[in-house]
Amino acid sequence: MTQKFRNPLAQALGLVFQNTRDKMGGISSSEIAASLGLAASHYRMIEAGSAILQPARAIKVVQVFDTIEFVPLCQALVSIQILDSVKQSIDDMRTTVQLMTEANPPLAKVLKGFDRLWDIIKTAESGYVARQLTSHGIVKDLASFLTTEPLAFGPDEIDNFMTPTYQHPISGQLYSKIGNFLQGVAPFYLDVILQLVDNLKGISPRVTPQELAEWEKKHNNRISHIIGIIRKPEIILDVNTFDYSFLWQESFHKMMIIHRNQPKTRTESIHQRISDHLRARYESERIKYERQLQDMEQVLKDKLHIDSGRHHINQIDKILLHREIEMNNLWVYIMVNGYAVIFVDNATTSDSGVTNIFGTSLAYDETCEKLIYIRELCDEIGFRL
C-alpha cells in the first residue's frame, strides 16, 4: 500500500490561517468557514493541512483575512495544488519543491525551509510536523510572504533598467532613465544619491561561477540570447555548473559561443560532447529533466551554435581584456527587452589548477565598449540576432 504524506505547504498555510484568526480576536473557525462559504469541518481540515483550499476561494480569503495579499496567496495556493499531486512520494515531493523554488523565486525562502524536514515529514505524526514547521520559521516566512504587497515595478523595470542594449550599445537612454527615476525625490536627498553612486564607481562586484549560475536561473525566462566569447572550448563542457536548461524556455532563441583556442580532443565536436554530457546529467535526474530529454537533440541543434574564432584571435583577445588583465570567458546575456548584461571571468577547466577564480559584471562604459567589439565579431562570423 502506498503511503500518503500530508502536504507540508498546506499545513504551513493552515497554521498561518490559525495564527491570523487568533490575531483577529479569537474569531472561531466556524465563523471563518461561513464567511468563506465552506462547511466548518472542511475549514478545520484546511487549518490542519489535511485538505487544500481551492484557488477559487482566494478572493473571499483576502476579504476575510484583510492582511493577506491576493497575488502571493494565489501563488501559494497553486503551489500547494502542484505539490499535492505528488504527495504519495517523498522523493517526488522534494524534486517538485526544488522545481517550484526555481520557477517562483519570491516563494523560494519558504520552500527552501523544507530541505531539513523531509525525513520528519515522512515518518512523524502530523502534529509534530506542524510544530517543526513553526520552529523552523517556515510558518513565519509564509505569513510574511502572504502579507507582503507585490512590488509596483515589473521585473523589467527593476532589473537591468539602465543597461545598454545589444542593438544600441551607446545611447542617451541611461540619462533619461536616471532623470525619470529621480523625479519626485526631494533635492535634500540628491547629494546623498550622487555620493553613493560616486562611491560605487570604483567597486567591481565579484561574481563566482556558482553565483552566475544562480543569477541565470532567476532570469532564465527573461533571456532571449547568450553570446559567449571564450578562450578554451572545454570550459563549456561543465554541465554541472551550467545545465543549459534555459534553452528550453520559449523566450530563449539562441546561444552563440565563439572559442579562441582549438579543442584538445578532436575525435568528436564540442557540440556533440555537450550533448553527451548533458544527456548523462539529465538521465541521472530524469524526473526533473523529463521534458528536456524528450526533444534534446532538436533543441540543441536549433538553439546552440558553436563556432571557432581561430581567424579572429586579435579581436577575441581585445574582448577578453578587462582592465589590462587577460580573462578567459565573457558572457553577454541579452534580455527579452533588448538590454544586455555582461559578465567576465578567469575560470577555466577543473584540471587547470587555478584556485583564485575571479569574475565580475562590467561597468556601464566598458559594457558599451565590449558590445561594439562583440557586434563586429559576430557580424564577421555571420551571427545575427
N, C-alpha and C positions, 0 to 999 in steps of 0.2 A: 504493500500500500504506500502510495506517495505521500510523504509528509508535507503538510502545508504550513507556511510561516506567516505570521501576521505582518502586514505591510508596515515597515518601521516609519516611513514618511507619513502614512495615515495616522499612526499612533502619535507621532510628534504633533501633527495638526490638531488631533483631538485634545491633546494636552494644552495647546495654545488656546483652543476654544474654552477649555475649563478655566484656565487662568484669566482669560479675558472676561468670562462670565463672573468670576469672583470679584474682579475689579469693578464690575458694574453694580456692586452692592449685594452680591449673593443671589442674583436672579436665578430662578430654578431652571433646570434643564427642560422641564415641561413647557415653560413659557417660551423659551428659545425655540423649541420644536414647533410650537404653534405658530410662531412668527415666520418660521421657515417653511411652513406647510408640510411638516413631517410628523409621523407618529412619535410619541415620546420615547417608546422603546427603540425605535430606529435611530433617533438622535443620540440616545445614550450609547448605542453601539458605535456611532461615529466618534463620540468623545473617547471611547475605549479603544478605537483603532481597529475594531473588528468589522466595520462596514465603511465604505467610502462614500464621500459626498460627491454627487454629480456636478460637473461644471455649470449645468443649467441653473443651479441654486446660487451661483456666485453673486448675482445682483442682490438677492434677498439677504445673503450673508453680510455684505458690506452695509446694507441698510440696518441690520440688527447690531452688528459689531462695527460701530462707526469709526473705529481706529484702524480697521483693516482696509487696505487699498485694493481696488478691483483688479488691476493688471497683475501684480505679484500673486494675488490669490488664484487667478486663472492659471498662471504658470505652475503653481504648486498643485492645483487640482489635476491638471493634465499630467504632470509628472507622477502623481500618485496612481493615476489610471495606467500609465505605461508600466510602472513598477509592479502594479497588481497583476498584470498579465503574465509575469514570470515568477510569481512568489512561491511556486512549487519547488524551486531550486535556489539554494543559497548562491551557488556559483553564477547562475544566470542573473540573479538579483545584483550581485556585486558588479558584474560586467555591465549591466544596464545602467546602474548608478554612475559608473565611470563614463559611459557614453553621454548620459544626461548632463554630467558635470562639464563635459566639453561642449555640449550643444547649448547649454544655458549658463554662461559664466556668472550672472548675478545670483543664481541659486547654488553656486559651487561651494561656498563656505558651509552651507547647511549639509549638502550631500557628502562632502569630504569627512564630516563628523562621523559617518557610519563606518569608516575604514577600520576603526578599533572595536567595532561592536558585532561583526558578523558572526563570530563564534557564539557570542551571547544570544544574539537573535535566533540562532539555530537551535540552541539547547535549553535556554532559560524560559521560565514562565513569563507570561505577558506582563504581569505586574512588576517583575524585576527588570524586564526590558524597559518599561516605562520609566522606572527610577533611573536607569542608566542614561536614557535619552535626556533626562533632566540634568543629571550630574555632569555629563559630558558637554553641556552647553548647547546641545542641538535644539532643544525647545526654545531657548532664549534666542538663538540665531535665527530660527524660523520666524519667531514673533517679530524680531527686528526687520527681517525681510518683508513680512506681510504688512507691516505698518509704515514702511518707508515709501514715500511718494516717488514714482518714477521720475527720472530726470527730464526736464523740459526739452533739453537738446537731444537730437537724434545722434546715433553713433558717428555719422559722417561729420557732424558739426563739432563733436568733442575730440575725436582722434584725427590727427594729420590735417587740421583745418587750415594750417598756414604753410603746408609743404608745397613745393613746386610740382608741376605736372610733367609727365614724360613728353607730351607734345609741346608744352610751353615751359621749358625749364627756367626761364627768366621772364618775369612779368611784374606788373605793379600789384599783383593780387595780394601779396604779403601785406603791403602797406594799407591797402583798402580794408583788408580783414582786421588789421590791428585797429584802424580807425573805428570800424563798426563795433569791435569788441570793447573799446574804451568809452563808447557813448554811454552816458548815464553814470560814469564813475566820477565821484567828486574830485575836483582838482587837488584837493588836500592830499589825496592818495597817489596822485600821478608820480610824484617824486619817489615814493616807495616802490612803485611798479618799475620805473625806469632803473632804479638802483638794483632791484632784483634781477632784471634782465641783463644789466651790465655785469653783475657778478657771475651769471651763468655762462657768459661768453667763453670764459677760459676753462670751463669744466666739460670734459668729454665723458659721456655716460659709458661705463663698462658693460658689455653685453657678452655673456658666455654663450656657447652653442646651445646649452640647455634653455637659457633664458630666451634666446631667439626662437627656439622650437616652441616654447610656451606662448610667446607673442604671436607666432604663426598660427597656433591652434585657436587662439582667441579671435583671430581675424580671418580665419580660413574661408568664411563665407562672404568676405568683402574684398578678396584679392582676385584680380582678373588675369594678371600676367606676373611671372617672375623671370627676371633675367639674371643669370649667374655668370660672372667672369671669374674663372678660377685658374690657379696655376697648375695643379695636378688633378687629373680626372678621377683618381682613386678616392678623393675626398667625398664624392657624391655617392659612393657605394655604401656609406654608413646609414643604413635604413633604420637603425635602432634609434638614432637621434632625430632624424627627419624621416617620417614614414610615408611621405608623398600623398597622404590621404586627401589633401586639398585638391588634387587632380580630379576628384570625383564630385566636387562642388559644381553646381550648374553655372554659377557666376564665373568660374575659372575657365580661361580659354587656352593658355599655352604657357609652358615653361621652356625657356631657351637657355641652354648652357653652352658657353664657349670656353674651351680649355686651352691653355697656353702650351703645356708640355704634352708629349705623346704618352700613351699608357705604357706601363712597364710590361704588361702581358697583352699580346695582340692575338691570342687564339680565338677570342670572341669579342664582339663590340662592347663598349661601355653600356650602351643601351640594353643589350641582352643581359649583361651581368646585373644591372639594376633590376631588370625584370625577374631574374632568377632569385636574387636576394630578397626582393620584395615578396615574391610568392612564398618563399620559405617562411618569412616573417609572418605573413598573413595566415598561412596554413596553421602556424602554431597557435594562433588566436582566432580560429575560424568563426566563432560566434560573433566576435567584434567586427570582423572584416569580411563577412559573408557577401555583402553587396559588392565589395571591391574585387573579390575573387571571380565573380560571375563574368565580368567584362574587362578584366585586367589588360589583356593583350591589345584590345581595341583602344582603350583609353590611353595607354602608354604610347601607342602608335600615333594617335591624334593629337595628344597634348604635350608630350615630352619630346623635345628636339635637342639633340646634342651635336655640336659642330667643333671641329678643330680650328684653333686660331694660329696655326703654325706660320701662316703667311702674314700675320698681323701682330707679331711679337712686340714690336716697339709700342704700338697703341695699347696693347694689354698691359705692358709694364707701366705705362703712364697712368692707366686707370687704376692699377693696383698700388700706386704710390700714395701713401697717406702721411702728410706732414714729414716728407723725406724718409719715411720708413717703408720698406717693401713688405706689403701684405700678401696673403695667399688667396683670399677669396673676397669677392664683392658681390652682394646680392641686392638687386633692385626689386622691391615689391611695389607693383602698380595696382592701386586700389580701383574698385569699380567706378569711383567718381573721378578717376584720372590722376589723383595725387600719387606722388612717388616717394617712397621711404627707402633709404639706402643704409645697409649695414656692411661693415668691412671687418675682417679678422685675419689672424695669422695662423688659424687652426690648420692642421694637416692630418695625415693618416695616423692611426694609433701606434704604429710601429716606428714612428719617426723620432721618438724620444723628446719631443717638445713638451715642456711642462708649463712654461709661462705663456698660457694662451690669452691673447688679448683681442677683444672685439669691441666695436663701438658703432653708434649711429652717427652719420655725418652731420655737421653743421649746415645751416641753410646755404651759405655761399658755396661751400665745397660740394654740396648736393647738386646745385645748379651746374657747377663746372663739370662734375663727373657725368651728369646726364647728357651734356653736349658731346663729350667724348664717346659715351656709350651709344648714342644715336648714330654717330658717324660710323662706328664699328659695325653696328647691326645693319646699317644701310649697305655697307660694303659686302657683308656676308649674305645679305638678302632677306633678313628677318624683318617682317612688318607686323605691327600690332593689328 
